Amino acid sequence: MTIRNRSARLTALLASASMLPVLAAPMAVAQDESASTPMQQDVITVTARRREESIMDVPLSVTAISGDQLETQGSPDITYVGQTTPNVTLEVSRGTNTTLSAFIRGVGQQDPVSGFESGVGLYLDDVYLNRPQAAVLDIYDVERIEVLRGPQGTLYGRNTIGGAVKYVTRRLDPDAPTLNARLNVGSYEQIDAIVSGSVPLSDTFRVGGAVASLNRGGYGTNLTTGEDNYNKDVLAFRASAEFEPNDQWFFRLSADTLEDNSAPRQGHRLIPGALSGAPVLNNEFDTRAGLNVISQNVEASGVSLLAEYRHNDQWTFRNILSYRDDESATPIDFDSLPAADLDVPAIYTNDQFSEEFQVLYEGDRISGVAGFYYLDANSSTVFDVLLGTTGALINLPGLNAQTFGDVSTETWSVFADVSFDLNDWVSASIGGRYTNDQRSSTVLRRTYIGGFSEFFGGNPTLIATTSNFTGTNEWTDFSPRASLNFTVNDQNSVYFSYSQGFKGGSFDPRGQTSAAPDFDNSGAVTADEVFRFMSFDPEEVDSYEVGWRLDNGRYRHAVAVFFMDYQDVQIPGSVGVDTNGDGINDTFTGVTTNAAAATIQGVEYEGSVLIADDMSGNGDTLSLNWAVGLLDGEYDSFINAFGVDISNQVQIQNTPDMTASATLTYTVPVRQGELTILNTLSHRGDSSQFEIPFAAIDQEAFTLWNASVVWDSDDGRWQFGVHGRNLTDERYRVAGYDFVNNATLAPELGLEGTLTAFYGDPRTVTGTIAFRY
């Protein structure tokens, strides 16, 4: 049987099986009304405030998903968490397998270029990942994932203005050896093998590790090079050792590494070639990209040491020491055609050292955390912009605008957050964070003829240096937070919170100093004006939130209403530049300004209900989970490069006005085990790829249908499953490049016209088998 035919038959099987819980629902409700001992849902415990507590007691918007849930759903990587979390966008960045684009409540970062703070903080076992490269974490050996919406900074780690995503791996079993193995086989020649295990070497010391080999053929083909497009070839390792000499001390040393040797992920042209007339391809996952001067490769690794001392029942001291680095090489063919119209080979390197010390107190009525955080990081990038067709037209063969940008960050902060019970039903929290950020940057831009630079195997001729910039800047900030939590009764709690978020300023490593404008119209561009053009200031947000949580055992929900005043919004972009006045853009420059202010408000409603249990007398259950996010965001001001306010023409990017999901789960005992059937519908409203809407590249509203059938043995040893994702084979855009006039589609950089899109995964069906010991 071919893979394609097998996938079609498995899809039909999933579609038939997924109707079972829907057909059984009316009977389930009728029988539930007479149930004498109703089943209750498990209590959800999170560590969003650096201590274990019921999610009912947390005055924050937080979604927690366990590792077991993720495996049952068949979620392959962290981006799939965004499909069922309100007002959250987690997507693979354009042109990669492993770089993350994250937005929460309209705040995030689309362009992964060096020099920019992320609007959403990503944490791996309490270690903040400073850059989005290698941040699309695959789901393996994970204890849970927590998504915190709204500004964070008074409780741990780095200040983040939009929210945080915490990836928590499993701790080692202190009592007995463990072994977990999982094999996934599915569509597009998918074969994943994941093995993890641990062994206690003594009563106080244990070691463990995990290895994941993740492989898949391409969803499409590069018709020029013959390579797969959208394939996957990832090898990841994780190892840890835990030492617990007594009840007071705990140490954990962890190390991880990842290597991604997938083929370059190239885009799909949305318009014919303006110069070559190349037609639009029928398959959105096919491409004609011809850039191949470097091979795609991503390597990332990290090591961390957690030391925890529990002095007594009230006081705990914790220290988290970490070092991480990564390097990515990627050939980005913007125009996605064989000719070098707009070809950009790039190399990104990042490293970071972080130190965090925390003091935690938990008393009868007072609890809290205070800490110190330090980060020393460097991010550099070098890339060529080969404008081969443009160079041929203006008699500059092999025209190449090379950029080298290096940004160093040194930041330290102190933070504290204290909660105290005013009485048995009212508690208050107050916190604050003082941050000192320093950025140093070097930007060197040179223009060559004769092709690619020495970084990519060439030997061109230098004809101009358009930027030779070195600068340093420093910012300080104090961000407060306060909340009130009312425990109305055993089932209901209401909270009110205010928090302020801060995102540091920096320098745009793509900036061209020779393109700096004469801001004061003095007739000459001064050094201060160049500095102003190359740098941008921090942004801030004031967030107000009201929440209501209810949990009566069978039904629970979390409702949040929020309002955000977003100031000095950093707007990054790239524009073509005509250096000689002949009407043809022969280079480009990065332009980042604090040109915007926005108001963002919305509602989030998450919940679950146990519809029925033991509805047929054999222990089966039917439950429903849902999440709805409504968001209304608009720019109050948005000053363009010509000094004109175009706030009535722009939108909040990558942020639909509605996100919604619903998962219906039916479980029934079958042959010394439990069969679980899940159906998930995930809906996203219209969204704009960039601030200025452009129907040709933006994504209209769409809905995805995922379904799974999973059997777990009663002893927990075996699991068999079939997972179907995007069963209706929806084609939806997650990213793109736009270098054309939005009104006429005329090229703005290059001669072919760059308007390309990248797409989410097509329909896939995966069979899994897992063994646990």
C-alpha positions in Angstrom: 0.0 0.0 0.0 1.4 3.4 -0.9 1.8 6.1 1.8 -0.8 8.2 0.1 -3.4 5.5 -0.1 -2.7 4.4 3.5 -3.1 8.0 4.6 -6.5 8.3 2.9 -7.8 5.1 4.5 -6.5 6.2 7.9 -8.2 9.6 7.5 -11.5 7.9 6.6 -11.1 5.6 9.7 -10.5 8.7 11.9 -13.5 10.5 10.5 -15.8 7.5 11.2 -14.4 7.0 14.7 -14.7 10.7 15.5 -18.4 10.6 15.1 -18.8 8.3 18.1 -18.7 10.9 20.8 -21.0 13.2 18.9 -23.7 10.5 18.5 -23.3 9.4 22.1 -23.7 12.9 23.5 -27.6 13.0 23.9 -27.6 9.7 25.7 -24.7 10.8 27.9 -26.5 13.8 29.2 -29.7 11.9 29.9 -27.9 9.2 31.9 -25.8 11.8 33.7 -28.8 13.4 35.3 -29.5 10.2 37.3 -25.8 9.6 38.3 -25.5 9.2 42.1 -21.7 9.6 42.4 -20.5 12.0 39.7 -16.9 11.9 38.7 -14.8 15.1 39.2 -12.0 16.5 37.1 -8.5 16.6 38.4 -7.2 19.6 40.2 -4.8 21.6 38.0 -1.5 22.6 39.7 0.8 25.2 38.2 4.0 27.0 39.2 3.3 30.2 37.5 4.2 32.1 40.7 7.3 30.0 41.5 5.4 27.7 43.9 3.0 24.9 43.4 -0.6 26.0 43.8 -4.0 25.4 42.4 -4.8 27.3 39.2 -7.9 28.6 41.0 -5.6 30.6 43.4 -3.4 32.3 40.7 -4.4 35.9 39.8 -2.9 35.5 36.3 -4.1 34.4 32.9 -2.4 31.0 32.6 -3.1 27.9 30.5 -1.4 24.6 31.6 -1.1 21.6 29.3 0.5 18.4 30.7 2.9 16.3 28.7 0.5 13.3 28.8 -2.2 15.6 27.2 0.2 16.7 24.5 1.1 13.1 23.7 -2.5 12.0 23.6 -3.3 14.9 21.2 -0.3 14.0 19.0 1.2 17.5 19.3 4.6 17.4 17.5 6.1 20.7 18.7 5.4 23.7 20.8 3.7 25.7 18.1 0.6 23.4 18.3 -0.1 24.8 21.8 -1.2 28.0 20.1 -4.0 26.2 18.4 -5.9 25.7 21.6 -4.8 28.7 23.7 -6.8 32.0 23.3 -5.1 35.0 21.8 -1.8 33.2 21.2 0.1 32.8 18.0 3.0 30.4 17.9 4.4 29.8 14.4 7.5 28.6 12.6 9.2 31.7 11.2 9.5 32.1 7.5 12.2 30.0 5.8 13.1 27.8 8.8 12.1 24.7 10.8 13.3 25.8 14.2 12.9 29.6 14.5 9.8 30.7 16.5 7.5 33.7 15.9 5.4 34.3 19.0 2.6 36.7 19.7 0.4 36.9 22.8 -2.5 39.4 23.0 -1.1 41.3 20.0 2.5 41.7 21.4 5.4 39.8 19.8 8.2 39.8 17.2 7.9 38.6 13.7 11.4 39.2 12.3 14.0 37.0 14.1 16.9 39.3 13.1 19.6 40.1 15.7 19.2 43.1 18.0 15.5 42.8 18.9 14.0 41.7 22.2 11.3 39.1 22.0 7.9 40.3 23.1 7.1 36.8 24.3 9.5 35.1 26.7 10.3 31.4 26.1 11.7 29.4 29.0 13.2 25.9 29.0 13.3 24.6 32.6 13.3 28.2 34.0 16.1 29.3 31.6 15.1 32.3 29.4 16.0 31.8 25.7 17.2 35.2 24.5 16.8 34.5 20.8 14.1 32.8 18.7 16.5 30.6 16.7 16.2 26.9 17.7 13.2 27.8 19.8 10.6 25.6 18.1 10.9 22.9 20.8 9.7 19.5 19.9 7.4 17.7 22.3 9.4 15.0 24.0 10.3 14.3 27.6 8.0 17.2 28.7 6.2 17.4 32.0 4.0 20.4 31.0 3.8 23.6 29.1 2.5 26.7 30.7 1.4 29.8 28.8 1.2 33.0 30.8 -0.6 35.9 29.1 0.2 39.5 29.9 3.4 41.2 31.1 5.8 39.1 33.3 8.8 40.2 35.3 8.2 40.4 39.0 8.4 36.6 39.6 11.4 35.3 37.6 13.7 35.6 34.7 13.8 38.3 32.0 11.1 41.0 31.8 8.7 40.2 28.9 6.1 42.6 27.7 3.6 40.2 26.1 3.7 37.0 28.1 5.7 33.8 28.6 5.7 30.2 27.4 7.3 27.8 29.9 8.6 24.4 28.7 9.1 22.1 31.7 10.9 18.8 31.3 10.3 15.8 33.5 12.3 15.2 36.7 14.0 11.9 37.2 12.4 9.1 39.2 14.3 8.8 42.5 13.2 5.2 43.3 13.4 3.0 40.2 14.8 2.8 36.7 12.5 4.1 34.0 12.4 3.6 30.2 10.1 5.3 27.7 10.2 4.6 24.0 7.9 6.0 21.3 7.8 5.4 17.5 5.8 7.6 15.2 5.2 6.6 11.6 3.1 8.7 9.3 2.4 10.7 6.1 5.2 12.1 4.0 7.6 9.3 5.1 7.5 10.5 8.7 9.6 8.3 11.1 10.2 9.6 14.6 12.0 7.6 17.3 12.1 9.0 20.9 13.8 7.2 23.8 14.2 8.5 27.3 15.1 6.9 30.6 16.7 7.3 34.0 18.4 5.2 36.7 19.0 5.9 40.4 22.7 5.2 41.1 22.1 5.6 44.9 19.5 6.9 47.3 20.7 10.4 46.6 21.9 10.4 43.0 20.3 9.6 39.7 21.0 10.2 36.0 18.8 10.3 32.9 18.7 11.2 29.3 16.6 11.4 26.2 17.2 11.2 22.5 14.9 12.1 19.6 15.3 11.5 15.9 12.6 13.3 14.0 12.4 12.8 10.3 9.9 13.5 7.5 9.9 14.0 3.8 9.0 17.3 2.2 5.4 18.5 1.8 6.6 19.8 -1.6 9.6 19.9 -3.9 12.2 22.5 -4.9 11.8 22.2 -8.7 15.1 23.8 -9.3 17.4 21.9 -6.9 15.4 18.7 -6.6 15.5 18.9 -2.8 12.5 18.3 -0.5 10.7 21.5 0.6 9.3 21.5 4.2 11.0 18.3 5.2 12.4 17.6 8.7 15.7 16.1 9.8 16.3 16.8 13.5 18.4 15.0 16.1 18.1 16.2 19.7 19.6 15.0 22.9 19.0 15.8 26.6 20.8 14.6 29.6 20.5 15.4 33.3 21.8 14.4 36.7 20.1 15.0 40.0 21.7 15.0 43.5 19.6 15.1 46.6 21.9 14.5 49.6 19.1 15.3 52.1 15.7 16.8 52.5 17.1 20.3 52.3 19.3 20.3 49.2 18.5 19.5 45.6 20.8 19.9 42.6 20.0 19.4 38.9 22.6 19.6 36.1 21.0 19.5 32.6 22.5 19.6 29.1 20.8 19.6 25.7 21.7 19.8 22.1 19.9 20.0 18.8 21.0 19.6 15.2 18.7 20.4 12.4 19.8 19.3 8.9 16.5 19.9 7.2 16.6 21.2 3.6 16.0 25.0 3.3 12.3 25.9 3.6 11.6 28.1 0.6 8.5 30.1 -0.1 5.7 30.0 -2.6 5.3 32.9 -5.1 1.9 34.5 -5.1 2.4 36.4 -8.3 4.1 35.7 -11.7 7.7 36.8 -12.2 7.6 40.4 -13.4 10.9 39.9 -15.4 10.8 36.2 -16.3 7.1 35.7 -16.5 7.4 32.6 -14.3 3.9 31.4 -13.5 2.5 30.7 -10.0 2.9 27.0 -9.1 -0.2 24.9 -8.3 1.2 23.3 -5.1 1.7 25.8 -2.3 4.6 23.7 -0.9 6.6 23.6 -4.2 9.2 26.3 -5.0 11.7 27.2 -7.7 14.2 28.8 -5.4 17.8 28.4 -6.8 20.0 29.8 -4.0 22.4 27.0 -2.8 25.7 28.6 -1.9 25.4 27.4 1.7 23.6 24.4 3.2 20.8 24.8 5.7 22.0 23.8 9.2 21.1 24.7 12.8 23.0 23.7 15.8 22.0 24.7 19.4 23.1 23.5 22.8 22.8 24.6 26.4 23.8 23.6 29.9 22.2 24.7 33.2 22.6 24.1 36.9 19.8 24.4 39.4 20.7 24.5 43.1 17.9 24.6 45.7 18.2 24.8 49.4 15.1 24.4 51.6 16.0 25.9 54.9 12.7 25.1 56.5 9.0 25.0 55.7 9.0 28.7 55.1 12.3 29.7 53.4 13.8 28.3 50.2 16.8 29.6 48.2 17.3 28.8 44.6 20.0 29.5 42.0 19.8 28.9 38.2 23.0 29.2 36.3 23.0 28.7 32.5 24.9 29.0 29.3 23.4 28.5 25.8 24.6 29.1 22.2 23.4 28.4 18.7 24.4 28.9 15.1 22.2 28.9 12.0 23.2 28.9 8.4 20.3 29.4 5.9 20.0 30.2 2.2 16.9 32.5 2.0 15.7 32.9 -1.6 13.3 35.8 -1.2 12.1 35.7 -4.9 11.9 31.8 -4.9 13.1 31.7 -8.5 16.3 30.2 -10.1 17.8 33.6 -11.0 19.5 35.7 -8.3 16.9 38.4 -8.2 16.8 38.8 -4.4 18.9 36.1 -2.8 20.0 36.3 0.9 22.3 33.6 2.4 22.6 34.3 6.1 24.5 33.1 9.2 23.1 33.8 12.7 25.2 33.1 15.9 23.9 33.7 19.4 25.3 33.0 22.9 24.1 33.8 26.3 25.1 33.5 30.0 22.4 33.9 32.6 22.4 33.9 36.4 19.3 34.0 38.5 19.0 33.9 42.3 15.7 33.6 44.1 14.6 33.7 47.7 11.1 32.2 48.3 9.0 32.5 51.4 5.8 30.7 52.2 4.1 31.3 55.5 0.5 30.9 56.8 -0.7 34.3 55.4 2.3 35.7 53.5 4.2 34.2 50.6 6.5 35.6 47.9 9.6 35.7 45.9 12.5 38.1 45.6 15.4 37.7 43.2 18.3 39.0 41.1 18.7 38.3 37.3 21.7 38.8 35.1 22.1 38.2 31.4 25.1 38.6 29.2 24.3 37.8 25.6 25.6 38.4 22.1 23.8 38.1 18.8 25.4 38.5 15.4 24.4 38.1 11.9 26.0 38.3 8.5 24.1 38.1 5.2 24.4 39.0 1.6 21.7 40.5 -0.5 22.5 39.5 -4.0 20.6 41.6 -6.6 21.9 39.9 -9.6 19.2 40.9 -12.1 19.2 44.5 -10.9 23.0 44.7 -11.1 22.9 43.4 -14.7 20.4 46.1 -15.6 22.5 49.0 -14.2 25.9 47.6 -15.3 27.0 46.4 -11.9 27.2 42.7 -12.4 26.9 40.6 -9.2 25.6 43.5 -7.2 25.7 42.5 -3.5 24.7 44.5 -0.4 26.3 42.8 2.5 25.4 43.4 6.1 27.3 42.4 9.3 25.5 43.3 12.5 26.5 42.5 16.0 24.5 43.4 19.1 25.7 42.7 22.7 23.3 42.8 25.7 24.2 43.2 29.3 21.3 43.4 31.6 20.6 43.0 35.3 17.5 43.4 37.4 16.1 42.9 40.9 12.5 41.9 41.4 10.1 40.9 44.2 6.5 39.8 44.4 4.7 39.3 47.7 1.2 37.9 48.4 -0.6 38.2 51.7 -4.0 37.1 52.9 -6.0 40.0 54.3 -8.5 37.6 55.7 -9.9 34.2 54.8 -11.3 35.3 51.5 -9.3 38.2 50.3 -5.6 38.2 49.3 -3.4 40.8 47.7 -0.2 40.8 45.7 2.3 43.5 45.0 5.5 43.4 43.1 8.0 45.3 41.1 11.1 45.0 39.0 14.0 47.4 38.4 15.9 46.7 35.2 19.1 48.1 33.8 19.7 47.3 30.1 22.8 48.1 28.1 23.2 47.5 24.4 26.3 47.8 22.3 26.2 47.4 18.5 28.4 47.3 15.5 26.9 47.5 12.0 29.1 47.2 8.9 27.4 47.4 5.5 29.4 47.1 2.3 28.4 47.0 -1.4 30.2 44.6 -3.7 30.2 43.6 -7.3 31.1 40.2 -8.5 28.8 38.1 -6.5 28.7 36.6 -3.0 31.1 37.7 -0.3 33.8 35.7 1.4 31.4 34.4 4.0 29.6 32.5 1.3 32.4 31.3 -0.9 32.9 34.3 -3.1 35.7 36.8 -3.9 33.9 40.0 -4.9 35.1 43.6 -5.4 34.3 46.2 -2.8 32.8 49.4 -4.3 31.3 51.2 -1.3 31.0 51.1 2.5 27.5 52.3 3.4 27.5 51.8 7.1 30.4 51.6 9.6 28.6 52.2 12.9 29.4 51.5 16.5 27.1 52.6 19.3 26.2 52.0 22.9 23.0 52.9 24.8 21.6 52.2 28.2 18.1 52.3 29.6 16.6 51.8 33.1 13.0 50.9 34.0 10.8 50.2 37.0 7.8 48.0 36.3 5.2 47.5 39.0 2.5 44.9 39.4 -0.5 44.6 41.8 -3.5 42.3 42.2 -6.4 41.5 44.5 -7.9 38.0 44.6 -11.4 37.3 46.2 -12.3 33.7 47.1 -16.0 34.1 46.9 -16.6 30.5 48.0 -15.1 27.0 47.5 -16.0 27.1 43.8 -15.5 30.8 42.7 -12.7 33.3 42.8 -12.4 36.7 41.2 -9.2 38.8 40.7 -8.2 42.2 39.6 -4.7 42.9 38.4 -2.5 45.6 37.0 0.9 45.0 35.5 3.4 47.0 33.5 5.7 45.5 30.9 9.0 46.7 29.4 10.8 45.7 26.3 14.3 47.0 25.9 15.6 49.3 23.1 18.4 48.4 20.8 20.0 49.0 17.4 18.8 47.8 14.0 21.7 45.7 12.6 20.3 46.2 9.0 20.4 50.0 9.2 22.3 51.9 6.5 23.9 55.1 7.9 24.2 56.7 4.5 20.3 56.5 4.3 19.8 58.4 7.6 17.6 61.5 7.0 18.3 65.1 7.9 15.8 65.2 10.8 16.2 68.9 11.6 16.5 70.0 7.9 19.9 71.6 8.6 21.3 70.6 5.3 23.7 68.0 6.7 23.2 64.7 8.6 24.9 64.8 11.9 26.4 62.0 14.0 23.5 62.4 16.5 21.0 62.0 13.6 22.8 58.8 12.4 22.6 57.5 16.0 18.9 58.3 16.2 18.3 56.6 12.9 20.2 53.4 13.8 18.7 53.0 17.3 15.3 52.7 18.8 13.9 53.1 22.4 12.2 50.7 24.7 8.4 50.1 24.6 6.0 49.8 27.5 2.6 48.5 28.1 0.1 49.0 31.0 -2.2 46.0 31.4 -5.4 45.9 33.4 -7.2 42.6 33.9 -10.3 41.2 35.6 -10.8 37.5 35.9 -13.3 35.0 37.2 -12.6 31.3 37.9 -15.1 28.7 38.7 -14.6 25.0 39.5 -17.4 22.8 40.9 -15.7 19.5 40.1 -17.6 18.7 36.9 -17.5 22.2 35.3 -14.7 24.7 35.4 -13.9 27.9 33.6 -11.5 30.9 33.6 -12.8 34.2 32.2 -10.5 37.2 31.7 -11.2 40.7 30.5 -8.1 42.8 29.7 -7.2 46.3 28.6 -3.7 47.2 27.4 -2.2 50.7 26.8 0.8 50.0 24.5 3.3 52.8 24.1 6.4 53.5 22.0 5.8 50.4 19.9 8.9 49.3 18.0 8.1 48.9 14.3 10.8 47.0 12.4 10.9 46.9 8.6 13.1 46.8 5.5 12.7 49.1 2.5 14.4 49.4 -0.9 16.8 52.4 -1.4 17.8 54.1 -4.6 21.4 55.2 -3.9 22.1 57.0 -7.2 18.8 58.6 -8.1 18.2 56.5 -11.3 14.8 55.3 -10.1 15.9 51.8 -9.3 16.3 50.5 -5.8 19.8 49.0 -5.8 20.0 48.2 -2.0 17.9 48.2 1.1 17.9 49.5 4.6 16.4 48.4 7.9 14.1 51.0 9.5 13.0 50.5 13.1 11.2 53.3 14.9 9.1 53.8 18.0 6.4 55.2 15.7 3.3 53.7 17.2 1.0 53.6 20.1 -1.9 51.1 20.4 -4.8 50.2 22.5 -5.6 46.4 22.8 -8.5 45.0 24.7 -10.2 41.6 24.7 -11.9 38.7 26.5 -10.7 35.1 27.1 -12.9 32.3 28.1 -11.4 28.8 28.8 -13.4 26.0 30.2 -14.1 22.3 30.5 -17.1 20.2 31.5 -17.5 16.6 32.3 -20.7 16.0 30.3 -21.2 12.4 31.5 -19.5 9.5 33.2 -20.4 5.9 33.3 -23.1 6.7 30.8 -23.3 3.1 29.4 -22.5 1.3 32.7 -18.9 0.4 31.7 -17.0 3.4 33.1 -17.0 5.5 29.9 -16.8 9.3 30.1 -17.5 12.3 27.8 -16.0 15.7 28.3 -15.6 19.0 26.5 -12.8 21.5 26.6 -12.9 24.9 24.9 -11.0 28.2 24.6 -12.3 31.5 23.1 -10.3 34.6 22.7 -11.7 37.9 21.4 -9.3 40.8 20.7 -9.9 44.3 19.6 -6.6 46.1 18.9 -6.0 49.3 17.0 -3.2 51.8 16.6 -3.8 55.2 18.1 -0.8 56.6 16.2 1.5 55.1 13.5 4.0 57.5 12.0 5.4 56.3 8.7 8.8 57.2 7.1 7.4 60.4 5.7 6.2 61.7 9.1 2.5 61.0 8.3 0.2 59.3 10.8 -1.4 56.3 9.0 -3.0 54.7 12.1 -6.3 54.4 10.2 -4.6 52.2 7.6 -2.7 49.7 9.8 -3.6 46.7 11.9 -2.0 44.7 14.8 0.0 42.0 12.9 -0.3 38.3 13.4 -3.2 38.7 15.7 -6.7 37.5 14.7 -9.7 39.3 16.3 -11.0 35.8 17.3 -9.3 32.5 18.2 -11.4 29.6 19.3 -11.1 25.9 19.9 -13.2 23.0 21.2 -12.1 19.5 22.0 -14.6 16.7 22.6 -13.1 13.7 24.4 -14.7 10.3 24.8 -13.0 7.5 26.9 -14.2 4.0 27.3 -12.6 0.8 28.8 -11.5 -1.6 26.1 -9.5 -4.9 26.6 -7.6 -4.2 29.8 -7.1 -0.6 28.8 -8.7 2.7 28.0 -9.6 4.0 24.6 -9.7 7.7 24.1 -11.2 9.4 21.1 -10.5 13.2 20.7 -11.9 15.7 18.2 -10.5 19.2 18.1 -11.7 22.1 16.0 -9.4 25.2 16.1 -10.5 28.4 14.5 -8.5 31.6 13.8 -10.0 34.8 12.4 -8.6 37.1 9.7 -5.0 38.1 10.3 -2.5 40.5 8.7 1.1 39.4 8.1 2.4 42.9 8.5 1.0 46.1 9.9 -0.3 47.4 6.6 -3.0 45.0 5.4 -2.5 43.4 2.0 -5.1 40.9 0.9 -2.7 39.2 -1.5 -0.6 37.8 1.4 -2.8 38.1 4.5 -4.7 35.1 5.8 -8.4 34.9 5.9 -10.2 33.1 8.7 -9.8 29.3 8.7 -10.6 26.3 10.9 -8.5 23.2 11.4 -9.8 19.8 12.4 -7.6 17.4 14.4 -8.6 14.0 15.7 -7.0 11.2 17.6 -7.8 7.6 18.7 -5.5 6.4 21.5 -5.5 3.2 23.6 -3.6 3.0 26.9 -3.1 -0.2 28.8 -4.4 -0.3 32.4 -0.8 -0.8 33.8 0.4 2.3 31.9 3.0 0.3 29.9 1.6 0.5 26.4 0.0 3.2 24.2 -1.2 2.9 20.6 -2.6 5.8 18.7 -3.6 7.2 15.4 -3.5 11.0 15.0 -4.9 13.0 12.2 -4.1 16.7 11.9 -5.6 19.3 9.5 -8.0 16.6 8.2 -9.7 18.9 5.8 -6.3 19.7 4.3 -6.6 23.5 4.8 -4.1 25.7 3.1 -3.2 28.6 5.4 -0.4 31.1 5.5 1.8 31.6 8.5 4.4 34.0 7.2 5.6 35.8 4.1 7.8 38.3 2.3 6.5 41.5 0.6 8.7 43.7 -1.5 6.2 44.9 -4.1 4.0 48.0 -4.3 0.7 46.9 -2.7 -1.4 48.8 -5.2 0.4 47.9 -8.5 2.5 44.8 -7.5 5.5 46.6 -9.1 8.8 45.3 -7.7 10.3 47.5 -4.9 13.5 45.4 -4.6 14.7 43.2 -7.4 13.1 43.0 -10.8 10.8 39.9 -10.4 8.7 41.2 -7.6 9.0 39.4 -4.2 5.6 38.4 -2.8 6.0 34.9 -1.3 4.2 33.0 1.4 4.9 30.1 3.8 2.2 27.7 4.9 1.1 25.6 7.8 1.2 21.8 7.7 -1.1 20.0 5.3 -3.2 17.0 6.2 -1.1 14.4 8.0 -1.9 11.0 9.7 0.5 9.5 12.2 0.5 6.2 13.9 2.2 5.9 17.3 3.3 3.1 19.6 4.8 3.8 23.0 6.2 1.7 25.8 6.8 2.9 29.4 8.6 1.1 32.1 
